Amino acid sequence: MDERYTSVNAASEASGISVSHVRRLLVSGRVKGRKLGRDWIVDSESLMEFVSNRPKRGRKSTRQPLDKQER
């Protein structure tokens, strides 16, 4: 296999993204890859580009700590 490509499982471990999410990214075209039979191989560069450009998750809480709340 070309060094540019990796398995979905290896891509998942390297990126911290679940296997099922990597597959969804491939099917949607957000990450480049190839389908060989029933299996996908992932373009490593494309996946790392996706990971580095995705927005960070999480929100800032708008709630005040209990000791600062008005009663």
C-alpha beads as a LAMMPS data file, in Angstrom:
LAMMPS data file: protein, C-alpha beads

71 atoms
70 bonds

1 atom types
1 bond types

-500.0 500.0 xlo xhi
-500.0 500.0 ylo yhi
-500.0 500.0 zlo zhi

Masses

1 110.0

Atoms # bond

1 1 1 0.000 0.000 0.000
2 1 1 1.155 3.543 -0.772
3 1 1 2.651 5.299 2.276
4 1 1 0.294 8.202 1.700
5 1 1 -2.665 6.009 2.604
6 1 1 -3.496 4.295 5.876
7 1 1 -6.277 2.103 7.220
8 1 1 -9.338 3.592 8.892
9 1 1 -8.295 2.048 12.221
10 1 1 -4.779 3.526 12.069
11 1 1 -6.185 6.902 10.992
12 1 1 -8.599 6.826 13.909
13 1 1 -5.827 6.155 16.419
14 1 1 -3.526 8.817 14.945
15 1 1 -6.203 11.522 14.850
16 1 1 -8.232 10.764 17.969
17 1 1 -11.396 10.549 15.861
18 1 1 -13.599 7.470 16.185
19 1 1 -13.524 4.852 13.432
20 1 1 -17.173 5.483 12.553
21 1 1 -16.589 9.242 12.289
22 1 1 -13.574 8.716 10.011
23 1 1 -15.799 6.580 7.762
24 1 1 -18.491 9.290 7.731
25 1 1 -15.858 11.876 6.757
26 1 1 -14.750 9.636 3.884
27 1 1 -18.276 8.994 2.616
28 1 1 -19.150 12.712 2.773
29 1 1 -15.944 13.666 0.943
30 1 1 -14.650 15.905 3.741
31 1 1 -11.567 13.661 3.930
32 1 1 -10.006 12.060 0.856
33 1 1 -9.659 8.316 0.575
34 1 1 -10.346 5.291 -1.574
35 1 1 -12.680 2.378 -1.240
36 1 1 -11.056 -0.982 -1.905
37 1 1 -13.793 -3.578 -1.995
38 1 1 -15.710 -2.955 1.206
39 1 1 -12.816 -1.298 3.055
40 1 1 -11.655 2.311 3.028
41 1 1 -8.123 3.619 3.021
42 1 1 -7.543 7.175 4.181
43 1 1 -5.340 9.853 2.638
44 1 1 -3.228 10.710 5.696
45 1 1 -2.511 14.288 4.594
46 1 1 -6.188 15.001 4.022
47 1 1 -7.150 13.667 7.460
48 1 1 -4.435 15.649 9.267
49 1 1 -5.492 18.791 7.391
50 1 1 -9.092 18.193 8.507
51 1 1 -7.991 17.689 12.122
52 1 1 -5.870 20.845 12.188
53 1 1 -8.630 23.004 10.645
54 1 1 -11.644 21.781 12.581
55 1 1 -13.101 24.099 15.197
56 1 1 -12.349 23.280 18.807
57 1 1 -15.235 21.664 20.661
58 1 1 -16.776 22.857 23.863
59 1 1 -18.504 25.980 25.016
60 1 1 -17.836 28.499 27.662
61 1 1 -20.377 28.275 30.400
62 1 1 -22.529 31.346 30.919
63 1 1 -23.463 30.211 34.406
64 1 1 -21.840 31.836 37.378
65 1 1 -20.200 29.686 40.051
66 1 1 -22.491 28.961 42.991
67 1 1 -20.606 31.299 45.311
68 1 1 -21.135 34.215 42.841
69 1 1 -24.831 33.656 42.146
70 1 1 -27.426 36.084 43.415
71 1 1 -30.072 34.610 45.669

Bonds

1 1 1 2
2 1 2 3
3 1 3 4
4 1 4 5
5 1 5 6
6 1 6 7
7 1 7 8
8 1 8 9
9 1 9 10
10 1 10 11
11 1 11 12
12 1 12 13
13 1 13 14
14 1 14 15
15 1 15 16
16 1 16 17
17 1 17 18
18 1 18 19
19 1 19 20
20 1 20 21
21 1 21 22
22 1 22 23
23 1 23 24
24 1 24 25
25 1 25 26
26 1 26 27
27 1 27 28
28 1 28 29
29 1 29 30
30 1 30 31
31 1 31 32
32 1 32 33
33 1 33 34
34 1 34 35
35 1 35 36
36 1 36 37
37 1 37 38
38 1 38 39
39 1 39 40
40 1 40 41
41 1 41 42
42 1 42 43
43 1 43 44
44 1 44 45
45 1 45 46
46 1 46 47
47 1 47 48
48 1 48 49
49 1 49 50
50 1 50 51
51 1 51 52
52 1 52 53
53 1 53 54
54 1 54 55
55 1 55 56
56 1 56 57
57 1 57 58
58 1 58 59
59 1 59 60
60 1 60 61
61 1 61 62
62 1 62 63
63 1 63 64
64 1 64 65
65 1 65 66
66 1 66 67
67 1 67 68
68 1 68 69
69 1 69 70
70 1 70 71
